[in-house]
Amino acid sequence: MALDQLLIEILVDPEDKQPLWYFEGDEVLYNPRLQRRYEIRDGIPILLISEGVAVGDEEHAAYEGRREAAVETGTGGAGAAGS
């Protein structure tokens, strides 16, 4: 279930209060600054610091690559938040 675009635009990381990248296919919101992802369960973003999952450099690079590709192609599906 895709998140509403308005919701994506207003969601921020609970720790640094900055925008998140949305990856619809993975059902996650991602904070590239803290390298932390948050799951979306049953259409509900779980934005609790304790529920965030730290990602390693390899996964971080993959998210950045997907974000860059989405911006370049204009697909906007990946990483629409914080554009």
N, C-alpha and C positions, 0 to 999 in steps of 0.2 A: 504494500500500500504506500503510494507516494505521499510525501508531506506537502501541505499547501505552501505555495510560493511565499505568501505573506508570512507564514510561520517561520520558514527558512530564513527570511530576511531579518527577523527580530531575535532569533535564537543566538545566544552567546555562550561561551565556555563559562561554567560556574566559578572557575578560579581566576582567570585573567580578564574576564568580561569582554572578550573580543570575539568577532564573528567566527563561525565554524564553516567548514566545507562539508557539503552534503553529497553522499554517494548513494544514490537511490538503489542501485543494484545490490549493494552490500548491506543496505539498511543500517548505515552508520553516519554519524556526524564526526568530523575529524578536526582537531586543533593542530595545525602544523607548527605552531610556535612551541607548544609543550609536548609535541609528538604523542598525543593522547586521542584515542577514539572512544566514542560513546555509541552504544547500540540503540537501535530503534526497535522496540518490541510491540507488536500489534498496533503499529502506527503511532506509538508514544515514545518520544525521545527520552532516554534515561540519563538525565543530566545531573548526576550526582558525582562529585569528585571521587568518592569511594568506588563507584561503579565504572569509572573510566579505565581504559586499558592502555598502558604505556606500550608504544610500538618501537621496534628497533629501527636502525638506520635503513635497512633494506626495505621494510614495509613503508617507512616514511618516504623513501625515494619513489616507490611505486605509486603512492598517493599523489605525490607532486607531479609525477609524469602523467598520470591520468587527469589531474586537474589542468595541467598545461595543455594537453591534447584537447580537452573539452573546450577550453577557452579559445584555442586556435581554430577549431572546427565550428565553434559557435553552437555546439550541442547543448551546452549549459547544464546537462543532467548531472554531471559530476562536479561537485564543488560550487553549486550555485550561490550558496551563502557566502557573504564576504567578498563578492566580486568587485 
